[in-house]
Amino acid sequence: MFSCYKSTTTEDEEMNGFFLRNGGAVLEQTIRLFNGKSNPLRSYSSQQFNNATNNFHDTTFIHLHGNYGLYKGVIHDDDDSGEDYIISVKKLSHRFGDVKLEEIATEVSVASQMNNHKNVLKLLGYCLDSKFPMLVYEFSVHGNLSRFLINGNNSKEPPPPRLPFESRLRTGIGIANALAYLHHGHSKTFIHREIFKEAVYLDQDYGAKLFDFQSSIPIPDGETHVDVDLIEETMGHMSPEVYRKE
């Protein structure tokens, strides 16, 4: 799944240590969840992401949720066309919330398997030589769905126009299709567990793109449900029966 990238900077020992730890976690989850089956992803260096986002400058910030911040970046493609292209970088940090390496590895494993679905925000690659893996996704022109909902636009920019009913209906159908593929498109049935307005992005045609698979969990073979010790949903987005149980 990941290439044999090694750092050549003066911080070799620390960065290579991160690379081995993070890469091992991703490989372990890929084996556990998909029997080792994986789709190819590109490996980036932390320096590439720093350059792409101007060291994660505030002006590149897109969205904050839970334990990650999402940043807009511009990266130069040396391998293919040689052109610049826009990306979204997901940076996890303890300053945003509790970070679990297993959950990040889960997102890499599940998101890479979902990449061929048109209603999923495509995972392009990752960086493993940082303290926590950083993930790079395709850039969503219109941002997430919350911008188009009542009281959902926290930006200083003027709110975007309300989506017509046809677009809202198409968004709902698109996410339902992505979830159906998550449930039935693999050898195991996966539950997303974090469906909310900030996890849905809109492309240039206002097509829905599902995002954020780090809380996803498989239902064991032969079972109809999965028991968990901790319910990992965002407060305010839980169904009433789950909230009462907690």
C-alpha positions as CSV (number, residue, x, y, z in Angstrom):
1,M,0.0,0.0,0.0
2,F,2.8,2.4,0.8
3,S,6.1,3.0,-0.9
4,C,9.5,2.7,0.6
5,Y,9.9,6.4,1.3
6,K,12.7,7.4,3.7
7,S,13.6,10.8,4.9
8,T,16.9,12.4,3.9
9,T,16.8,15.4,6.3
10,T,18.8,15.9,9.5
11,E,15.8,14.6,11.4
12,D,16.2,11.2,9.7
13,E,16.0,9.0,12.9
14,E,12.9,10.6,14.3
15,M,11.1,10.8,11.0
16,N,11.9,7.3,10.0
17,G,10.7,6.2,13.4
18,F,7.4,7.9,12.7
19,F,7.3,6.3,9.2
20,L,7.8,2.8,10.5
21,R,5.3,3.1,13.3
22,N,2.6,4.8,11.2
23,G,3.2,2.5,8.2
24,G,3.0,-0.5,10.5
25,A,-0.3,0.6,11.9
26,V,-1.8,1.2,8.4
27,L,-0.6,-2.3,7.3
28,E,-2.0,-3.9,10.4
29,Q,-5.4,-2.4,9.9
30,T,-5.4,-3.2,6.2
31,I,-4.7,-6.9,7.0
32,R,-7.3,-6.9,9.8
33,L,-10.1,-5.2,7.9
34,F,-9.5,-6.2,4.3
35,N,-7.3,-9.3,4.5
36,G,-4.4,-7.3,3.2
37,K,-6.2,-6.1,0.1
38,S,-5.4,-2.5,-0.7
39,N,-5.7,0.1,-3.4
40,P,-2.5,2.0,-4.3
41,L,-2.0,5.4,-2.6
42,R,0.8,7.9,-3.1
43,S,3.2,8.6,-0.3
44,Y,4.1,12.3,0.4
45,S,6.7,13.8,2.7
46,S,5.8,16.2,5.5
47,Q,7.9,18.8,3.8
48,Q,5.7,18.5,0.7
49,F,2.7,19.2,2.8
50,N,4.4,22.1,4.7
51,N,5.3,23.7,1.3
52,A,1.8,23.0,-0.1
53,T,0.0,24.8,2.8
54,N,2.6,27.4,3.7
55,N,3.3,25.6,6.9
56,F,-0.4,25.2,7.5
57,H,-0.9,28.9,7.6
58,D,-4.3,30.2,8.9
59,T,-5.2,31.5,5.4
60,T,-5.2,27.8,4.2
61,F,-7.6,26.6,6.9
62,I,-10.8,25.0,5.7
63,H,-12.5,23.3,8.5
64,L,-11.9,22.0,12.1
65,H,-13.7,19.0,13.6
66,G,-12.9,16.7,16.4
67,N,-9.2,15.8,16.3
68,Y,-8.3,17.2,12.9
69,G,-8.0,20.4,10.9
70,L,-8.5,20.4,7.1
71,Y,-6.3,22.7,5.1
72,K,-6.2,23.8,1.4
73,G,-2.9,23.3,-0.3
74,V,-1.3,23.5,-3.8
75,I,1.1,20.8,-4.7
76,H,3.4,20.3,-7.7
77,D,3.0,16.9,-9.5
78,D,6.6,15.9,-10.4
79,D,5.6,12.4,-11.5
80,D,2.9,13.0,-14.0
81,S,1.8,16.2,-15.7
82,G,4.2,18.5,-13.8
83,E,1.3,20.8,-13.1
84,D,0.1,22.3,-9.8
85,Y,-3.1,21.0,-8.4
86,I,-5.2,21.9,-5.4
87,I,-5.6,19.4,-2.5
88,S,-7.1,19.1,1.0
89,V,-4.8,18.1,3.8
90,K,-6.2,16.4,6.9
91,K,-3.8,17.1,9.8
92,L,-4.5,15.4,13.1
93,S,-3.3,16.9,16.4
94,H,-3.8,16.4,20.1
95,R,-4.5,20.2,20.3
96,F,-7.7,19.5,18.4
97,G,-8.7,16.4,20.4
98,D,-7.8,12.9,21.3
99,V,-5.8,11.2,18.5
100,K,-5.8,7.4,18.2
101,L,-3.3,5.9,15.6
102,E,-5.6,3.0,15.1
103,E,-8.4,5.2,13.9
104,I,-6.2,7.1,11.5
105,A,-5.1,3.7,10.1
106,T,-8.7,2.7,9.8
107,E,-9.5,5.8,7.8
108,V,-6.6,5.0,5.4
109,S,-7.7,1.4,4.9
110,V,-11.5,2.1,4.5
111,A,-11.2,5.3,2.5
112,S,-8.8,3.7,0.0
113,Q,-11.3,1.0,-0.5
114,M,-14.1,3.5,-1.1
115,N,-12.1,5.6,-3.6
116,N,-13.8,4.2,-6.7
117,H,-17.2,5.4,-5.6
118,K,-18.3,8.7,-7.1
119,N,-20.0,9.9,-3.9
120,V,-16.8,9.6,-1.8
121,L,-14.2,12.3,-1.3
122,K,-11.2,10.6,-2.9
123,L,-8.2,9.9,-0.7
124,L,-5.1,10.6,-2.8
125,G,-2.4,9.7,-0.5
126,Y,-0.8,10.2,2.9
127,C,2.3,11.3,4.8
128,L,3.8,8.8,7.3
129,D,6.9,10.7,8.5
130,S,5.1,13.0,10.8
131,K,4.0,12.3,14.4
132,F,0.6,11.4,13.2
133,P,-0.2,10.4,9.6
134,M,-1.4,13.3,7.4
135,L,-3.9,12.5,4.7
136,V,-4.4,14.2,1.4
137,Y,-7.8,14.3,-0.3
138,E,-9.2,15.8,-3.5
139,F,-10.2,19.4,-3.0
140,S,-14.0,20.1,-2.7
141,V,-14.8,23.4,-4.5
142,H,-18.0,24.2,-2.5
143,G,-16.8,22.9,0.9
144,N,-19.0,20.9,3.2
145,L,-22.7,20.7,3.4
146,S,-23.0,22.8,6.6
147,R,-22.2,26.0,4.6
148,F,-25.5,25.6,2.8
149,L,-27.7,24.9,5.8
150,I,-29.4,27.4,8.2
151,N,-26.9,28.7,10.7
152,G,-24.3,26.4,9.2
153,N,-22.1,29.1,7.6
154,N,-19.6,30.3,10.2
155,S,-17.4,32.0,7.6
156,K,-16.9,35.7,7.4
157,E,-17.7,35.4,3.7
158,P,-21.3,35.9,2.5
159,P,-23.3,32.8,2.8
160,P,-23.8,30.7,-0.4
161,P,-27.2,30.5,-2.0
162,R,-29.6,28.0,-0.6
163,L,-29.5,24.7,-2.5
164,P,-32.7,24.0,-4.5
165,F,-34.8,21.1,-3.6
166,E,-33.5,19.0,-6.5
167,S,-29.9,19.5,-5.4
168,R,-30.7,18.6,-1.8
169,L,-32.5,15.5,-2.9
170,R,-29.6,14.5,-5.1
171,T,-27.2,15.0,-2.1
172,G,-29.3,12.7,0.1
173,I,-29.4,10.0,-2.6
174,G,-25.7,10.3,-3.2
175,I,-24.8,9.8,0.4
176,A,-27.3,6.9,0.6
177,N,-25.5,5.3,-2.3
178,A,-22.1,5.8,-0.7
179,L,-23.4,4.2,2.5
180,A,-24.9,1.3,0.6
181,Y,-21.5,0.6,-0.9
182,L,-19.8,0.9,2.5
183,H,-22.4,-1.7,3.8
184,H,-22.5,-4.1,0.9
185,G,-19.6,-3.4,-1.4
186,H,-16.9,-5.3,0.5
187,S,-16.3,-8.7,2.1
188,K,-17.4,-7.2,5.4
189,T,-20.2,-4.8,6.3
190,F,-18.9,-1.5,7.6
191,I,-20.7,1.1,9.7
192,H,-19.6,4.7,9.2
193,R,-20.7,6.0,12.7
194,E,-20.1,9.7,11.9
195,I,-22.7,10.9,9.5
196,F,-23.3,14.6,9.9
197,K,-23.3,17.7,7.8
198,E,-19.6,18.4,8.1
199,A,-18.8,14.9,6.7
200,V,-20.5,15.6,3.4
201,Y,-18.6,17.7,0.8
202,L,-19.9,19.1,-2.5
203,D,-18.0,19.0,-5.8
204,Q,-18.1,21.6,-8.6
205,D,-21.5,20.2,-9.7
206,Y,-22.8,20.1,-6.1
207,G,-22.5,16.3,-6.1
208,A,-22.3,14.8,-2.6
209,K,-18.9,13.4,-1.4
210,L,-18.8,11.4,1.9
211,F,-15.8,12.0,4.1
212,D,-14.2,11.0,7.4
213,F,-14.0,7.2,7.9
214,Q,-11.8,7.1,11.0
215,S,-14.7,5.9,13.2
216,S,-15.8,3.2,10.8
217,I,-16.2,-0.3,12.2
218,P,-16.9,-3.7,10.6
219,I,-19.7,-6.0,11.7
220,P,-18.2,-9.4,12.5
221,D,-18.8,-12.2,10.1
222,G,-22.0,-14.0,10.8
223,E,-23.3,-11.3,13.1
224,T,-26.1,-8.7,12.5
225,H,-24.6,-6.0,14.7
226,V,-21.4,-5.0,16.5
227,D,-21.0,-4.3,20.2
228,V,-18.7,-1.4,21.2
229,D,-17.4,-0.1,24.5
230,L,-17.6,3.5,23.4
231,I,-20.0,5.2,21.1
232,E,-18.0,7.6,18.9
233,E,-20.4,10.0,17.5
234,T,-20.5,13.8,17.6
235,M,-22.7,15.2,20.3
236,G,-25.7,16.8,18.7
237,H,-25.7,14.3,15.9
238,M,-26.6,11.2,17.8
239,S,-30.0,9.6,17.4
240,P,-32.1,10.0,20.6
241,E,-32.0,6.4,21.6
242,V,-28.2,6.3,21.5
243,Y,-28.0,9.6,23.5
244,R,-30.2,8.1,26.2
245,K,-28.2,5.0,26.3
246,E,-25.0,7.0,26.9
